[in-house]
């Protein structure tokens, strides 16, 4: 069967001297593996389209067990990603997360659009790297099925607060009154660790958030995809926002990422 899909190269594995096994995230078929014969050769018509982080139209054939590349037309290479080590490190992290949460042979149009928008912002340097990373993490968690409830307090329903006590594991928040009423239970939750998975083993899972940080989280979750990065936070608030989004994603995916370790070492 021959199919034409639009997708981005998230991972590449060299096979022999001239071939590659490509992991693509596509709108139509989700995550697929495609064998590219001869694509490493400079004279190959597929050389550009099969580069890491390149968005292209691919014509493939085969079955879900193994696809082979037949034709390719590059659309966007995101060359600017490699201008800085921090940008390249973030792109690697985004690609690894996308590989982890994308489904095989299922449409992934929303996730693909999220990855493309994130890569575009990195390449064009439209927003601070820390902002791109955090917004991607929170939106990716939602796309993976872990949408937090940020509408109203879990206890009383209040939505406009001075401090939002965000339960990272539960995916909801409480006002101060409800938090104090359940403080003992929250303290137990806050001291839980994920040592077996190696995920921030000393981090508390209840995070007090300021109104500006909470508003940014709400915005990222409910805005239109093309407006995902159209918000601003001051430096201190951006740090809080980044920390909350990273913890939320890692907690719900229940794993860590080598690419994140590298990103944190170079940022």
C-alpha positions in Angstrom: 0.0 0.0 0.0 1.3 3.5 -0.9 0.5 6.4 1.3 1.4 10.1 1.3 1.8 11.7 4.7 3.1 15.0 6.1 5.5 14.6 9.1 8.6 15.6 10.9 11.7 13.6 11.6 11.9 13.1 15.3 14.6 10.4 15.4 17.2 8.9 13.0 19.3 5.8 13.3 22.1 5.1 10.9 21.9 1.8 9.1 25.1 0.8 7.3 26.9 3.5 5.3 24.0 5.1 3.4 20.7 4.2 5.0 18.6 5.4 7.9 15.7 4.2 10.0 13.5 7.3 10.6 10.9 7.9 13.3 8.3 10.3 11.9 5.5 12.1 13.6 2.7 12.5 11.1 -0.7 14.1 11.1 -2.4 11.2 9.4 -0.7 8.1 10.9 0.8 9.3 14.2 4.3 7.9 14.9 5.7 5.6 12.2 9.0 4.1 11.4 10.3 4.5 7.8 13.3 2.9 6.2 15.2 5.3 4.0 17.5 3.6 1.6 20.5 5.7 0.5 19.2 8.9 2.2 22.5 9.6 3.8 24.2 10.2 0.5 24.6 13.9 -0.4 23.3 13.2 -3.9 20.2 11.4 -2.7 16.9 13.2 -3.6 15.8 12.5 -0.1 18.9 13.9 1.7 17.3 17.2 2.8 13.8 15.8 3.6 15.3 13.1 5.9 17.4 15.3 8.1 16.5 15.5 11.8 13.8 17.9 12.7 12.8 18.5 9.0 9.1 18.7 8.1 8.3 17.1 4.8 5.8 15.3 2.7 6.7 11.6 2.4 5.4 9.0 0.1 5.8 5.6 1.7 4.9 2.0 1.0 4.6 -1.2 3.0 2.6 -2.1 6.1 2.4 -1.0 9.7 5.2 -3.4 10.6 7.6 -1.7 8.2 7.4 1.3 5.8 9.8 2.2 3.1 10.5 5.7 1.7 9.5 6.2 -1.9 9.4 10.0 -2.4 9.9 13.1 -0.3 9.4 16.8 -0.6 11.0 19.0 2.1 8.8 21.8 3.5 10.7 23.3 6.5 14.1 22.5 7.9 14.1 24.8 10.9 17.8 25.5 10.4 17.8 28.2 13.2 17.3 25.5 15.8 21.0 24.7 15.7 22.2 28.3 16.1 22.6 27.8 19.9 23.4 24.8 22.0 20.4 25.6 24.2 18.0 25.7 21.3 19.3 22.4 19.9 19.1 20.8 23.3 15.5 21.9 23.7 14.6 20.6 20.3 16.0 17.2 21.2 13.9 17.2 24.4 10.8 18.1 22.5 11.4 15.4 20.0 12.0 12.8 22.8 8.8 13.7 24.5 6.8 13.6 21.3 8.2 10.2 20.6 7.1 9.0 24.0 3.5 10.3 23.9 2.6 9.9 20.2 0.6 6.9 19.2 1.3 4.6 16.3 -1.1 4.4 13.3 -3.4 7.0 14.9 -3.9 10.6 13.8 -1.7 13.1 15.7 -2.5 16.4 14.0 -2.6 18.4 17.3 0.7 17.0 18.6 2.4 17.5 15.3 1.2 21.1 15.2 2.5 21.6 18.8 5.9 20.3 17.8 6.0 22.4 14.6 5.0 25.6 16.5 7.6 25.0 19.1 10.4 24.3 16.6 9.4 27.4 14.7 9.7 29.6 17.8 13.1 28.1 18.6 14.4 28.5 15.1 13.1 32.1 14.7 14.0 33.0 18.4 10.5 34.5 18.8 10.3 33.8 22.6 12.7 32.9 25.4 13.8 29.3 25.4 12.5 28.7 28.9 9.0 29.9 27.8 8.9 27.7 24.8 9.9 24.7 26.9 7.4 25.3 29.6 4.5 26.0 27.3 5.3 22.9 25.2 5.5 20.7 28.4 2.1 21.7 29.7 0.3 21.5 26.4 2.0 18.2 25.6 0.7 16.8 28.9 -2.8 17.9 28.0 -2.5 16.3 24.5 -1.3 13.1 26.1 -4.5 12.9 28.1 -3.4 14.6 31.3 -5.4 17.8 31.1 -5.4 19.5 34.6 -8.6 21.1 35.9 -7.8 24.8 36.4 -11.4 26.1 36.3 -12.1 26.3 40.0 -10.9 25.3 43.5 -11.3 21.5 44.0 -13.0 22.1 47.3 -15.2 25.2 46.9 -15.1 26.2 43.3 -13.5 29.6 43.7 -11.5 30.7 40.7 -10.0 34.1 41.6 -7.4 33.7 44.4 -4.3 35.3 45.9 -2.5 31.9 46.0 -3.3 28.8 44.0 -2.2 25.5 45.7 -1.6 23.3 42.7 -1.6 19.5 43.2 0.8 18.3 40.6 -0.2 14.7 40.9 -4.0 15.3 41.1 -4.0 17.9 38.4 -6.2 20.4 40.3 -5.8 23.3 42.7 -7.2 24.5 46.0 -7.7 27.9 47.6 -5.9 28.6 50.9 -9.0 27.8 53.0 -9.5 24.4 51.4 -5.8 23.7 51.4 -5.5 24.4 55.2 -8.6 22.2 55.8 -6.9 19.3 54.1 -3.3 20.3 55.0 -2.5 16.9 56.6 -3.4 15.0 53.5 -1.6 17.5 51.3 1.5 17.2 53.4 1.6 13.5 52.9 1.2 13.9 49.1 3.8 16.7 49.0 6.4 14.4 50.6 5.9 11.5 48.2 8.8 10.7 46.0 9.3 8.9 42.8 12.7 7.4 43.6 12.1 4.2 41.6 11.6 6.3 38.4 14.4 8.8 39.2 12.0 11.7 38.9 12.8 14.8 41.1 12.8 12.6 44.2 12.9 15.5 46.7 10.4 17.8 45.0 7.1 18.6 46.7 4.0 17.8 44.7 2.0 20.7 46.0 3.1 24.0 44.5 1.8 27.4 45.6 1.3 29.5 42.4 1.0 33.3 42.1 -2.0 34.7 40.1 0.3 35.6 37.1 1.8 32.1 36.9 -1.6 30.4 37.2 -3.0 32.7 34.5 -0.2 31.7 32.2 -1.0 28.0 32.8 -4.6 28.6 32.1 -3.7 30.5 28.9 -1.5 27.7 27.6 -4.1 25.1 28.1 -7.1 26.9 26.7 -5.7 29.2 23.9 -5.8 28.5 20.2 -2.7 26.6 19.0 -1.4 29.5 16.9 -1.4 31.7 20.0 0.3 29.3 22.3 3.4 31.4 23.0 1.7 34.8 22.9 2.0 35.6 26.6 4.6 37.3 28.8 5.9 36.8 32.4 8.6 38.5 34.4 11.8 36.6 35.1 10.9 35.3 38.6 7.4 34.3 37.5 8.8 32.6 34.4 11.0 30.5 36.6 8.0 29.4 38.7 6.0 28.7 35.6 8.8 26.6 34.1 9.2 24.6 37.2 5.5 23.8 37.6 5.1 22.7 33.9 8.2 20.5 34.0 7.1 18.8 37.2 3.6 18.3 35.9 4.7 16.6 32.7 7.3 14.3 34.3 5.0 13.3 37.1 2.3 12.2 34.7 4.6 10.5 32.2 6.3 8.8 35.1 9.7 8.9 33.6 12.7 11.2 33.1 14.4 12.1 29.8 18.1 12.0 29.0 17.6 15.0 26.7 16.2 17.0 29.6 19.3 16.3 31.6 21.4 17.6 28.8 19.2 20.7 28.3 19.5 21.5 32.0 23.3 21.1 31.8 23.6 23.7 29.0 20.9 26.2 29.6 
